[in-house]
Amino acid sequence: MALDNEASLKKTLTPQYLENLMKKVEAIVQGQNRDLLVRFIEILYNQEYFEEEVFSPEDLADIQAGLEEIRRGETVSWTDFKKENNL
């Protein structure tokens, strides 16, 4: 979900939305992507201490596009990825 402006953010961050978000975080923390989520949260949380942004607008757009691909079921197995990239 893209939040285009401050008004969208305030409208989205209702108590119900935040409760749902926390349930998702709790579910992810119990799964195989736990370490990735923790590292990502730490990067975002600590980002305010950096002079420069950690993620460029292009990086964020790529992340969003990737998440949308995953939601649509457009994934590549690790084995296929390694073959395609000669790894």
Biotite code that builds the C-alpha atoms (Angstrom):
import biotite.structure as struc

atoms = struc.array([
    struc.Atom([0.000, 0.000, 0.000], chain_id="A", res_id=1, res_name="MET", atom_name="CA", element="C"),
    struc.Atom([1.474, 3.303, -1.045], chain_id="A", res_id=2, res_name="ALA", atom_name="CA", element="C"),
    struc.Atom([0.867, 6.266, 1.199], chain_id="A", res_id=3, res_name="LEU", atom_name="CA", element="C"),
    struc.Atom([1.111, 9.305, -1.022], chain_id="A", res_id=4, res_name="ASP", atom_name="CA", element="C"),
    struc.Atom([0.794, 12.033, 1.569], chain_id="A", res_id=5, res_name="ASN", atom_name="CA", element="C"),
    struc.Atom([0.438, 12.911, 5.231], chain_id="A", res_id=6, res_name="GLU", atom_name="CA", element="C"),
    struc.Atom([-3.375, 12.825, 5.065], chain_id="A", res_id=7, res_name="ALA", atom_name="CA", element="C"),
    struc.Atom([-3.309, 9.276, 3.694], chain_id="A", res_id=8, res_name="SER", atom_name="CA", element="C"),
    struc.Atom([-0.929, 8.241, 6.444], chain_id="A", res_id=9, res_name="LEU", atom_name="CA", element="C"),
    struc.Atom([-3.090, 9.681, 9.222], chain_id="A", res_id=10, res_name="LYS", atom_name="CA", element="C"),
    struc.Atom([-6.215, 8.099, 7.722], chain_id="A", res_id=11, res_name="LYS", atom_name="CA", element="C"),
    struc.Atom([-4.496, 4.715, 7.504], chain_id="A", res_id=12, res_name="THR", atom_name="CA", element="C"),
    struc.Atom([-2.912, 4.626, 10.963], chain_id="A", res_id=13, res_name="LEU", atom_name="CA", element="C"),
    struc.Atom([-6.109, 3.924, 12.846], chain_id="A", res_id=14, res_name="THR", atom_name="CA", element="C"),
    struc.Atom([-5.988, 1.794, 15.996], chain_id="A", res_id=15, res_name="PRO", atom_name="CA", element="C"),
    struc.Atom([-7.551, -1.086, 14.051], chain_id="A", res_id=16, res_name="GLN", atom_name="CA", element="C"),
    struc.Atom([-4.949, -0.809, 11.294], chain_id="A", res_id=17, res_name="TYR", atom_name="CA", element="C"),
    struc.Atom([-2.098, -0.704, 13.800], chain_id="A", res_id=18, res_name="LEU", atom_name="CA", element="C"),
    struc.Atom([-3.505, -3.713, 15.657], chain_id="A", res_id=19, res_name="GLU", atom_name="CA", element="C"),
    struc.Atom([-3.734, -5.637, 12.374], chain_id="A", res_id=20, res_name="ASN", atom_name="CA", element="C"),
    struc.Atom([-0.196, -4.587, 11.473], chain_id="A", res_id=21, res_name="LEU", atom_name="CA", element="C"),
    struc.Atom([1.117, -5.826, 14.832], chain_id="A", res_id=22, res_name="MET", atom_name="CA", element="C"),
    struc.Atom([-0.597, -9.193, 14.281], chain_id="A", res_id=23, res_name="LYS", atom_name="CA", element="C"),
    struc.Atom([1.189, -9.461, 10.945], chain_id="A", res_id=24, res_name="LYS", atom_name="CA", element="C"),
    struc.Atom([4.526, -8.569, 12.524], chain_id="A", res_id=25, res_name="VAL", atom_name="CA", element="C"),
    struc.Atom([3.968, -11.177, 15.254], chain_id="A", res_id=26, res_name="GLU", atom_name="CA", element="C"),
    struc.Atom([3.162, -13.817, 12.619], chain_id="A", res_id=27, res_name="ALA", atom_name="CA", element="C"),
    struc.Atom([6.239, -12.977, 10.539], chain_id="A", res_id=28, res_name="ILE", atom_name="CA", element="C"),
    struc.Atom([8.496, -13.020, 13.608], chain_id="A", res_id=29, res_name="VAL", atom_name="CA", element="C"),
    struc.Atom([7.447, -16.621, 14.207], chain_id="A", res_id=30, res_name="GLN", atom_name="CA", element="C"),
    struc.Atom([8.281, -17.688, 10.652], chain_id="A", res_id=31, res_name="GLY", atom_name="CA", element="C"),
    struc.Atom([11.246, -18.150, 8.374], chain_id="A", res_id=32, res_name="GLN", atom_name="CA", element="C"),
    struc.Atom([11.520, -14.433, 7.539], chain_id="A", res_id=33, res_name="ASN", atom_name="CA", element="C"),
    struc.Atom([12.057, -13.394, 11.166], chain_id="A", res_id=34, res_name="ARG", atom_name="CA", element="C"),
    struc.Atom([15.687, -12.286, 10.714], chain_id="A", res_id=35, res_name="ASP", atom_name="CA", element="C"),
    struc.Atom([14.910, -10.332, 7.556], chain_id="A", res_id=36, res_name="LEU", atom_name="CA", element="C"),
    struc.Atom([12.035, -8.490, 9.234], chain_id="A", res_id=37, res_name="LEU", atom_name="CA", element="C"),
    struc.Atom([14.122, -7.647, 12.301], chain_id="A", res_id=38, res_name="VAL", atom_name="CA", element="C"),
    struc.Atom([16.984, -6.300, 10.181], chain_id="A", res_id=39, res_name="ARG", atom_name="CA", element="C"),
    struc.Atom([14.600, -4.296, 8.002], chain_id="A", res_id=40, res_name="PHE", atom_name="CA", element="C"),
    struc.Atom([12.868, -2.777, 11.025], chain_id="A", res_id=41, res_name="ILE", atom_name="CA", element="C"),
    struc.Atom([16.235, -1.861, 12.568], chain_id="A", res_id=42, res_name="GLU", atom_name="CA", element="C"),
    struc.Atom([17.339, -0.178, 9.338], chain_id="A", res_id=43, res_name="ILE", atom_name="CA", element="C"),
    struc.Atom([14.122, 1.835, 9.092], chain_id="A", res_id=44, res_name="LEU", atom_name="CA", element="C"),
    struc.Atom([14.099, 2.692, 12.796], chain_id="A", res_id=45, res_name="TYR", atom_name="CA", element="C"),
    struc.Atom([17.695, 3.886, 12.765], chain_id="A", res_id=46, res_name="ASN", atom_name="CA", element="C"),
    struc.Atom([17.360, 5.685, 9.444], chain_id="A", res_id=47, res_name="GLN", atom_name="CA", element="C"),
    struc.Atom([16.644, 8.986, 11.197], chain_id="A", res_id=48, res_name="GLU", atom_name="CA", element="C"),
    struc.Atom([20.230, 8.985, 12.455], chain_id="A", res_id=49, res_name="TYR", atom_name="CA", element="C"),
    struc.Atom([21.769, 8.909, 9.002], chain_id="A", res_id=50, res_name="PHE", atom_name="CA", element="C"),
    struc.Atom([22.687, 12.026, 7.060], chain_id="A", res_id=51, res_name="GLU", atom_name="CA", element="C"),
    struc.Atom([21.491, 10.396, 3.861], chain_id="A", res_id=52, res_name="GLU", atom_name="CA", element="C"),
    struc.Atom([18.502, 8.191, 3.242], chain_id="A", res_id=53, res_name="GLU", atom_name="CA", element="C"),
    struc.Atom([19.219, 4.471, 3.453], chain_id="A", res_id=54, res_name="VAL", atom_name="CA", element="C"),
    struc.Atom([16.778, 3.753, 0.642], chain_id="A", res_id=55, res_name="PHE", atom_name="CA", element="C"),
    struc.Atom([16.498, 5.992, -2.389], chain_id="A", res_id=56, res_name="SER", atom_name="CA", element="C"),
    struc.Atom([13.078, 6.667, -3.908], chain_id="A", res_id=57, res_name="PRO", atom_name="CA", element="C"),
    struc.Atom([14.074, 4.187, -6.622], chain_id="A", res_id=58, res_name="GLU", atom_name="CA", element="C"),
    struc.Atom([14.941, 1.563, -3.997], chain_id="A", res_id=59, res_name="ASP", atom_name="CA", element="C"),
    struc.Atom([11.579, 2.046, -2.306], chain_id="A", res_id=60, res_name="LEU", atom_name="CA", element="C"),
    struc.Atom([9.785, 1.796, -5.670], chain_id="A", res_id=61, res_name="ALA", atom_name="CA", element="C"),
    struc.Atom([11.662, -1.453, -6.420], chain_id="A", res_id=62, res_name="ASP", atom_name="CA", element="C"),
    struc.Atom([10.742, -2.862, -3.005], chain_id="A", res_id=63, res_name="ILE", atom_name="CA", element="C"),
    struc.Atom([7.092, -1.937, -3.534], chain_id="A", res_id=64, res_name="GLN", atom_name="CA", element="C"),
    struc.Atom([7.101, -3.478, -7.030], chain_id="A", res_id=65, res_name="ALA", atom_name="CA", element="C"),
    struc.Atom([8.653, -6.657, -5.639], chain_id="A", res_id=66, res_name="GLY", atom_name="CA", element="C"),
    struc.Atom([6.044, -6.921, -2.895], chain_id="A", res_id=67, res_name="LEU", atom_name="CA", element="C"),
    struc.Atom([3.278, -6.501, -5.461], chain_id="A", res_id=68, res_name="GLU", atom_name="CA", element="C"),
    struc.Atom([4.828, -9.266, -7.599], chain_id="A", res_id=69, res_name="GLU", atom_name="CA", element="C"),
    struc.Atom([4.893, -11.567, -4.571], chain_id="A", res_id=70, res_name="ILE", atom_name="CA", element="C"),
    struc.Atom([1.229, -10.775, -3.798], chain_id="A", res_id=71, res_name="ARG", atom_name="CA", element="C"),
    struc.Atom([0.356, -11.736, -7.378], chain_id="A", res_id=72, res_name="ARG", atom_name="CA", element="C"),
    struc.Atom([2.246, -15.000, -6.974], chain_id="A", res_id=73, res_name="GLY", atom_name="CA", element="C"),
    struc.Atom([5.017, -13.990, -9.358], chain_id="A", res_id=74, res_name="GLU", atom_name="CA", element="C"),
    struc.Atom([7.946, -15.700, -7.688], chain_id="A", res_id=75, res_name="THR", atom_name="CA", element="C"),
    struc.Atom([11.060, -17.558, -8.791], chain_id="A", res_id=76, res_name="VAL", atom_name="CA", element="C"),
    struc.Atom([12.444, -20.517, -6.879], chain_id="A", res_id=77, res_name="SER", atom_name="CA", element="C"),
    struc.Atom([15.928, -20.146, -5.409], chain_id="A", res_id=78, res_name="TRP", atom_name="CA", element="C"),
    struc.Atom([17.102, -23.024, -7.618], chain_id="A", res_id=79, res_name="THR", atom_name="CA", element="C"),
    struc.Atom([15.818, -21.317, -10.787], chain_id="A", res_id=80, res_name="ASP", atom_name="CA", element="C"),
    struc.Atom([17.297, -17.987, -9.709], chain_id="A", res_id=81, res_name="PHE", atom_name="CA", element="C"),
    struc.Atom([20.716, -19.566, -9.222], chain_id="A", res_id=82, res_name="LYS", atom_name="CA", element="C"),
    struc.Atom([20.535, -21.241, -12.648], chain_id="A", res_id=83, res_name="LYS", atom_name="CA", element="C"),
    struc.Atom([19.452, -18.035, -14.390], chain_id="A", res_id=84, res_name="GLU", atom_name="CA", element="C"),
    struc.Atom([22.251, -16.052, -12.727], chain_id="A", res_id=85, res_name="ASN", atom_name="CA", element="C"),
    struc.Atom([24.983, -18.712, -12.994], chain_id="A", res_id=86, res_name="ASN", atom_name="CA", element="C"),
    struc.Atom([25.407, -18.929, -9.228], chain_id="A", res_id=87, res_name="LEU", atom_name="CA", element="C"),
])
